[in-house]
């Protein structure tokens, strides 16, 4: 095809000029076919589904890195925020308080009981 000055025009330009609706529909169908081809490889439940392919090596490495960060954050959250019972908290010493209804706590029987308890 030639333009008005006698120069030759590329074939795709002549198609776009003669049938723009046909070109638009062809592009739309091509995009739809590409989407149908890629759909099985995309995980739509993932918020990053449109940004990466599920089978891509870079995506797998990124997933592993994000999982490692989640594990580290969970570990630090557990170690910093969890309250432990006093019996399970690791300490080097324990304070025992002895009391009685009588005035004298240090009778020979009670001292023997205290020694047995403290030996455990």
C-alpha positions in Angstrom: 0.0 0.0 0.0 1.2 3.5 -0.8 0.4 6.8 0.9 -0.6 9.8 -1.1 3.0 10.8 -1.8 3.9 7.4 -3.3 5.9 6.1 -0.4 5.3 2.5 0.7 3.6 2.0 4.1 4.2 -0.9 6.4 1.5 -3.7 6.2 0.5 -3.3 9.9 -0.1 0.4 9.5 -2.4 -0.2 6.6 -4.3 -2.9 8.6 -4.7 -0.5 11.6 -5.9 2.3 9.3 -8.4 0.1 7.3 -9.9 -2.0 10.1 -9.2 -0.5 13.6 -12.1 -2.4 15.2 -10.7 -5.7 13.9 -7.3 -4.9 15.3 -8.8 -4.0 18.7 -10.8 -7.2 18.8 -7.7 -9.3 17.8 -5.6 -7.7 20.5 -8.3 -8.2 23.1 -8.6 -11.9 22.1 -4.8 -12.3 22.3 -4.7 -10.8 25.8 -7.5 -13.2 26.9 -5.7 -16.2 25.5 -2.5 -15.2 27.3 -4.4 -14.8 30.5 -6.0 -18.3 30.1 -2.5 -19.8 29.5 -1.0 -18.1 32.6 -3.9 -18.7 35.0 -2.9 -22.2 36.1 0.5 -20.9 37.2 -0.8 -18.1 39.3 -2.0 -18.5 42.9 -5.0 -16.3 43.2 -5.3 -16.7 47.0 -1.9 -14.9 47.4 -2.1 -11.1 47.7 1.0 -10.9 45.4 -0.7 -13.1 42.8 -0.6 -10.5 40.1 3.0 -9.6 40.7 4.7 -13.0 40.4 4.3 -16.5 39.1 4.0 -19.4 41.5 6.6 -21.6 39.8 9.2 -18.9 39.4 12.5 -19.5 41.3 12.7 -15.9 42.4 9.2 -16.2 43.8 10.2 -19.4 45.7 13.2 -17.7 47.2 11.2 -14.6 48.1 8.6 -16.9 49.8 11.3 -18.7 51.7 12.7 -15.3 52.9 9.3 -14.1 53.9 8.7 -17.3 55.8 12.0 -17.0 57.6 11.1 -13.4 58.6 7.8 -14.6 59.9 9.5 -17.4 62.0 12.0 -14.9 63.4 9.2 -12.5 64.3 7.2 -15.2 65.9 10.2 -16.4 67.9 10.9 -12.9 69.2 7.3 -12.2 69.9 7.1 -15.5 71.9 10.3 -14.9 73.8 9.5 -11.2 74.6 5.7 -11.3 75.2 4.9 -14.7 76.8 4.7 -14.7 80.5 5.9 -17.9 82.2 4.8 -19.3 85.5 7.2 -18.7 88.3 7.7 -22.4 88.7 8.9 -22.8 85.1 11.0 -19.7 84.9 14.7 -20.5 85.0 16.3 -18.8 88.0 19.4 -19.6 90.0 17.8 -19.4 93.4 14.4 -19.7 95.0 13.2 -18.1 98.2 11.2 -20.2 100.6 9.0 -18.6 103.3 8.0 -20.6 106.3 5.2 -19.6 108.6 3.3 -21.2 111.4 0.3 -20.6 113.6 2.6 -20.8 116.7 5.3 -18.3 117.6 8.2 -20.7 117.1 9.0 -21.7 113.5 12.3 -23.3 114.3 11.3 -26.3 116.2 13.5 -29.5 115.6 10.6 -31.1 113.7 10.1 -28.1 111.5 13.8 -27.7 110.9 14.0 -31.3 109.7 11.1 -30.7 107.4 12.7 -27.6 106.0 15.9 -29.5 105.4 14.1 -32.2 103.5 12.2 -29.6 101.4 15.3 -27.6 100.6 17.3 -30.7 99.6 14.9 -31.5 96.8 
